[in-house]
């Protein structure tokens, strides 16, 4: 079955960096676009980044352009989110998701940015 598992979250100071990893199984990653979303308490889930199946096209949500970079390793069945210059407003639970219907989600990993 399709499984997505995020890792790499944690506590970081403003200006710091984290790299999130989404480890996938149960499907051929090379055939699917993948996304990162985040959800802060009391807020709606929002798109952070999208990467096409080949990795040649990416899109980013508002507020993260220039700071976050999404990438993928189709052979290693992993998708990454490199986050630099983190801000307190980046604090959220981060989820990876497989595009398409139905949309599959991981369980999320918590990122907390605080001094």
GROMACS elastic network, one bead per residue, 0.5 to 0.9 nm:
[ bonds ]
;  ai    aj funct       b0    kb
    1    25     6  0.75571   500
    1    27     6  0.75926   500
    2    24     6  0.75325   500
    2    25     6  0.58683   500
    2    27     6  0.60333   500
    2   104     6  0.73500   500
    3    23     6  0.81268   500
    3    24     6  0.56879   500
    3    25     6  0.52265   500
    3    26     6  0.61496   500
    3    27     6  0.83359   500
    3   104     6  0.77436   500
    3   105     6  0.78784   500
    3   106     6  0.70433   500
    4    22     6  0.63355   500
    4    23     6  0.57618   500
    4    25     6  0.67048   500
    4    26     6  0.89266   500
    4    96     6  0.70855   500
    4    97     6  0.74322   500
    4    98     6  0.83274   500
    4   104     6  0.76046   500
    4   105     6  0.63215   500
    4   107     6  0.76020   500
    5    21     6  0.79745   500
    5    22     6  0.53724   500
    5    23     6  0.51827   500
    5    24     6  0.65180   500
    5    25     6  0.88981   500
    5    95     6  0.86077   500
    5    96     6  0.77784   500
    5   105     6  0.84075   500
    5   106     6  0.51031   500
    5   107     6  0.64791   500
    5   108     6  0.73877   500
    5   109     6  0.87038   500
    6     9     6  0.82169   500
    6    20     6  0.68564   500
    6    21     6  0.55365   500
    6    23     6  0.64206   500
    6    24     6  0.89124   500
    6    94     6  0.79454   500
    6    95     6  0.67792   500
    6    96     6  0.67505   500
    6   106     6  0.63037   500
    6   107     6  0.69584   500
    6   108     6  0.57454   500
    6   109     6  0.58020   500
    7    19     6  0.86510   500
    7    20     6  0.57280   500
    7    21     6  0.52447   500
    7    22     6  0.65180   500
    7    23     6  0.81011   500
    7   108     6  0.78986   500
    7   109     6  0.59373   500
    7   110     6  0.88088   500
    8    18     6  0.70686   500
    8    19     6  0.60107   500
    8    21     6  0.61131   500
    8    22     6  0.89259   500
    8   109     6  0.71824   500
    8   110     6  0.85780   500
    8   111     6  0.85457   500
    9    18     6  0.70916   500
    9    19     6  0.76067   500
    9    20     6  0.62451   500
    9    21     6  0.88157   500
    9    93     6  0.85230   500
    9    94     6  0.80993   500
    9   108     6  0.89551   500
    9   109     6  0.53163   500
    9   110     6  0.52079   500
    9   112     6  0.79460   500
   10    18     6  0.79736   500
   10   109     6  0.79730   500
   10   110     6  0.61565   500
   10   111     6  0.50350   500
   10   112     6  0.61543   500
   10   113     6  0.84211   500
   11   110     6  0.83534   500
   11   111     6  0.61758   500
   11   113     6  0.59763   500
   11   114     6  0.73344   500
   12    15     6  0.83233   500
   12    16     6  0.60143   500
   12    17     6  0.72992   500
   12    18     6  0.77882   500
   12    86     6  0.79631   500
   12   111     6  0.77962   500
   12   112     6  0.62876   500
   12   114     6  0.63664   500
   12   115     6  0.77885   500
   13    16     6  0.54994   500
   13    17     6  0.84691   500
   13    86     6  0.75606   500
   13    87     6  0.80403   500
   13    88     6  0.82744   500
   13   112     6  0.83382   500
   13   113     6  0.53999   500
   13   114     6  0.50629   500
   13   115     6  0.50564   500
   14    17     6  0.85700   500
   14    85     6  0.68207   500
   14    86     6  0.53148   500
   14    87     6  0.50363   500
   14    88     6  0.63847   500
   14   113     6  0.58380   500
   14   114     6  0.60444   500
   14   115     6  0.63998   500
   15    84     6  0.70084   500
   15    87     6  0.64304   500
   15   113     6  0.87826   500
   16    83     6  0.83338   500
   16    84     6  0.62007   500
   16    85     6  0.53692   500
   16    86     6  0.54375   500
   16    87     6  0.82276   500
   16   113     6  0.83254   500
   17    82     6  0.75376   500
   17    83     6  0.54079   500
   17    85     6  0.61151   500
   17    86     6  0.61457   500
   18    81     6  0.82110   500
   18    82     6  0.61868   500
   18    83     6  0.52443   500
   18    84     6  0.67495   500
   18    86     6  0.81890   500
   18   111     6  0.86151   500
   19    80     6  0.67878   500
   19    81     6  0.55469   500
   19    83     6  0.59103   500
   19    84     6  0.85511   500
   20    79     6  0.82968   500
   20    80     6  0.55582   500
   20    82     6  0.64321   500
   20    83     6  0.78980   500
   20    94     6  0.85064   500
   20   109     6  0.82551   500
   21    78     6  0.66872   500
   21    79     6  0.58344   500
   21    81     6  0.65528   500
   21    82     6  0.87786   500
   21    96     6  0.87343   500
   22    77     6  0.83521   500
   22    78     6  0.54444   500
   22    80     6  0.61793   500
   22    81     6  0.84243   500
   22    95     6  0.84309   500
   22    96     6  0.63028   500
   22    97     6  0.88870   500
   22   106     6  0.80580   500
   23    76     6  0.84056   500
   23    77     6  0.61233   500
   23    79     6  0.67219   500
   23    80     6  0.88388   500
   24    27     6  0.76908   500
   24    28     6  0.88484   500
   24    29     6  0.73009   500
   24    76     6  0.88158   500
   24    77     6  0.54092   500
   24    78     6  0.59938   500
   24    79     6  0.80526   500
   25    28     6  0.77806   500
   25    29     6  0.79892   500
   25    77     6  0.69876   500
   26    29     6  0.88265   500
   27    30     6  0.88214   500
   27    31     6  0.84764   500
   27    32     6  0.89474   500
   28    31     6  0.58261   500
   28    32     6  0.75106   500
   28    74     6  0.81459   500
   28    77     6  0.79207   500
   29    32     6  0.56014   500
   29    33     6  0.80875   500
   29    34     6  0.85551   500
   29    53     6  0.74063   500
   29    73     6  0.87113   500
   29    74     6  0.57123   500
   29    75     6  0.81622   500
   29    76     6  0.89888   500
   29    77     6  0.59288   500
   29    78     6  0.80005   500
   29    98     6  0.88213   500
   30    33     6  0.81157   500
   30    53     6  0.54556   500
   30    54     6  0.66731   500
   30    73     6  0.86463   500
   30    74     6  0.52598   500
   30    75     6  0.78983   500
   30    77     6  0.81839   500
   31    53     6  0.56120   500
   31    54     6  0.80040   500
   31    74     6  0.89802   500
   32    52     6  0.70430   500
   32    54     6  0.84114   500
   32    98     6  0.67182   500
   32    99     6  0.64077   500
   32   100     6  0.79996   500
   33    50     6  0.72148   500
   33    51     6  0.57497   500
   33    54     6  0.80249   500
   33    55     6  0.83253   500
   33    97     6  0.88195   500
   33    98     6  0.63690   500
   33    99     6  0.53827   500
   33   100     6  0.81638   500
   34    49     6  0.84727   500
   34    50     6  0.58050   500
   34    51     6  0.54802   500
   34    52     6  0.65299   500
   34    53     6  0.71450   500
   34    72     6  0.88452   500
   34    79     6  0.76659   500
   34    96     6  0.71785   500
   34    97     6  0.58123   500
   34    99     6  0.56384   500
   35    47     6  0.73963   500
   35    48     6  0.74348   500
   35    49     6  0.55474   500
   35    51     6  0.62756   500
   35    52     6  0.86823   500
   35    70     6  0.85898   500
   35    79     6  0.87678   500
   35    95     6  0.82358   500
   35    96     6  0.56225   500
   35    97     6  0.51940   500
   35    98     6  0.64488   500
   35    99     6  0.70776   500
   36    46     6  0.87689   500
   36    47     6  0.63167   500
   36    48     6  0.53476   500
   36    49     6  0.51575   500
   36    50     6  0.64296   500
   36    51     6  0.88572   500
   36    70     6  0.82769   500
   36    80     6  0.88961   500
   36    81     6  0.76102   500
   36    94     6  0.68675   500
   36    95     6  0.56009   500
   36    97     6  0.62598   500
   37    45     6  0.65043   500
   37    46     6  0.54375   500
   37    49     6  0.69834   500
   37    50     6  0.88846   500
   37    93     6  0.83513   500
   37    94     6  0.57037   500
   37    95     6  0.51136   500
   37    96     6  0.62163   500
   37    97     6  0.75317   500
   38    44     6  0.85184   500
   38    45     6  0.55242   500
   38    46     6  0.55201   500
   38    47     6  0.66192   500
   38    48     6  0.65581   500
   38    90     6  0.86000   500
   38    91     6  0.87264   500
   38    92     6  0.58422   500
   38    93     6  0.54077   500
   38    95     6  0.59011   500
   38    96     6  0.86331   500
   38   108     6  0.85282   500
   39    42     6  0.82784   500
   39    43     6  0.62910   500
   39    44     6  0.60334   500
   39    46     6  0.63470   500
   39    91     6  0.85402   500
   39    92     6  0.52246   500
   39    93     6  0.53177   500
   39    94     6  0.65890   500
   39    95     6  0.82004   500
   40    43     6  0.53582   500
   40    44     6  0.73078   500
   40    45     6  0.73823   500
   40    89     6  0.87537   500
   40    90     6  0.83659   500
   40    91     6  0.66119   500
   40    93     6  0.63151   500
   40    94     6  0.88420   500
   41    44     6  0.83346   500
   41    92     6  0.72465   500
   41    93     6  0.85916   500
   43    46     6  0.86109   500
   46    61     6  0.77997   500
   47    50     6  0.77989   500
   47    60     6  0.75511   500
   47    61     6  0.56588   500
   47    62     6  0.85362   500
   48    59     6  0.83625   500
   48    60     6  0.56456   500
   48    62     6  0.76254   500
   48    63     6  0.86424   500
   48    64     6  0.70659   500
   48    68     6  0.84964   500
   48    94     6  0.87745   500
   49    58     6  0.71074   500
   49    59     6  0.55415   500
   49    61     6  0.59427   500
   49    64     6  0.84857   500
   49    65     6  0.89802   500
   49    68     6  0.81432   500
   49    69     6  0.78996   500
   49    70     6  0.64616   500
   49    81     6  0.81922   500
   50    57     6  0.81320   500
   50    58     6  0.53979   500
   50    59     6  0.50900   500
   50    60     6  0.64277   500
   50    61     6  0.86185   500
   50    70     6  0.72000   500
   51    54     6  0.79886   500
   51    55     6  0.56622   500
   51    56     6  0.75606   500
   51    57     6  0.58127   500
   51    59     6  0.66679   500
   51    60     6  0.89802   500
   51    70     6  0.66546   500
   51    71     6  0.69902   500
   51    72     6  0.78686   500
   51    79     6  0.88855   500
   52    55     6  0.50620   500
   52    56     6  0.65229   500
   52    57     6  0.53375   500
   52    58     6  0.63668   500
   52    59     6  0.88961   500
   53    56     6  0.79164   500
   53    57     6  0.83492   500
   53    72     6  0.87130   500
   53    74     6  0.83843   500
   54    57     6  0.75651   500
   54    72     6  0.86505   500
   54    74     6  0.83088   500
   55    58     6  0.71013   500
   55    70     6  0.88945   500
   55    71     6  0.67548   500
   55    72     6  0.65496   500
   55    73     6  0.86519   500
   55    74     6  0.88997   500
   58    69     6  0.88075   500
   58    70     6  0.73139   500
   58    71     6  0.85257   500
   59    65     6  0.86774   500
   59    70     6  0.87040   500
   60    63     6  0.84773   500
   60    64     6  0.66692   500
   60    65     6  0.58299   500
   60    66     6  0.89882   500
   60    68     6  0.80398   500
   60    69     6  0.84134   500
   60    70     6  0.85728   500
   61    64     6  0.61178   500
   61    65     6  0.68448   500
   62    65     6  0.66545   500
   63    66     6  0.86774   500
   63    67     6  0.84842   500
   63    90     6  0.89261   500
   64    67     6  0.53807   500
   64    68     6  0.55928   500
   64    69     6  0.87395   500
   64    83     6  0.84897   500
   64    90     6  0.86460   500
   65    68     6  0.61344   500
   65    69     6  0.81129   500
   66    69     6  0.77098   500
   66    84     6  0.87069   500
   67    82     6  0.82186   500
   67    83     6  0.60944   500
   67    84     6  0.51336   500
   67    85     6  0.62268   500
   67    86     6  0.77489   500
   68    81     6  0.67246   500
   68    82     6  0.54846   500
   68    84     6  0.60659   500
   68    85     6  0.85884   500
   68    86     6  0.89580   500
   69    80     6  0.80351   500
   69    81     6  0.56901   500
   69    82     6  0.50286   500
   69    83     6  0.66060   500
   69    84     6  0.85079   500
   70    79     6  0.74162   500
   70    80     6  0.56288   500
   70    82     6  0.63241   500
   70    83     6  0.87832   500
   71    78     6  0.87397   500
   71    79     6  0.58835   500
   71    80     6  0.51844   500
   71    81     6  0.65681   500
   71    82     6  0.81029   500
   72    75     6  0.89453   500
   72    76     6  0.84698   500
   72    77     6  0.78841   500
   72    78     6  0.58220   500
   72    80     6  0.58364   500
   72    81     6  0.87628   500
   73    76     6  0.52278   500
   73    77     6  0.59718   500
   73    78     6  0.53092   500
   73    79     6  0.62582   500
   73    80     6  0.82825   500
   74    78     6  0.64251   500
   74    79     6  0.79403   500
   75    78     6  0.79224   500
   76    79     6  0.87666   500
   79    96     6  0.82920   500
   83    86     6  0.66022   500
   84    87     6  0.89735   500
   86    89     6  0.82612   500
   86    90     6  0.64690   500
   86    91     6  0.87264   500
   86   113     6  0.67663   500
   87    90     6  0.53938   500
   87    91     6  0.75799   500
   87   113     6  0.61199   500
   87   114     6  0.79035   500
   88    91     6  0.56471   500
   88   112     6  0.73526   500
   88   114     6  0.57503   500
   88   115     6  0.85276   500
   89    92     6  0.80594   500
   89   113     6  0.75650   500
   90   111     6  0.75193   500
   90   112     6  0.74481   500
   90   113     6  0.66925   500
   91    94     6  0.89392   500
   91   110     6  0.77876   500
   91   111     6  0.53731   500
   91   113     6  0.54277   500
   91   114     6  0.82680   500
   92   109     6  0.84695   500
   92   110     6  0.60526   500
   92   111     6  0.55248   500
   92   112     6  0.66202   500
   92   113     6  0.88359   500
   93   108     6  0.58348   500
   93   109     6  0.54074   500
   93   111     6  0.60111   500
   93   112     6  0.84964   500
   94   107     6  0.87837   500
   94   108     6  0.52352   500
   94   109     6  0.52864   500
   94   110     6  0.61913   500
   94   111     6  0.70509   500
   95   105     6  0.67189   500
   95   106     6  0.58041   500
   95   107     6  0.67407   500
   95   109     6  0.66672   500
   96   104     6  0.84423   500
   96   105     6  0.59780   500
   96   106     6  0.57063   500
   96   107     6  0.84049   500
   96   108     6  0.72549   500
   97   103     6  0.66728   500
   97   104     6  0.54488   500
   97   106     6  0.65158   500
   98   101     6  0.88545   500
   98   102     6  0.86718   500
   98   103     6  0.57695   500
   98   104     6  0.52851   500
   98   105     6  0.67673   500
   99   102     6  0.80015   500
   99   103     6  0.57379   500
   99   104     6  0.74722   500
  100   103     6  0.54764   500
  100   104     6  0.82950   500
  101   104     6  0.81704   500
  105   108     6  0.81197   500
  106   109     6  0.87336   500
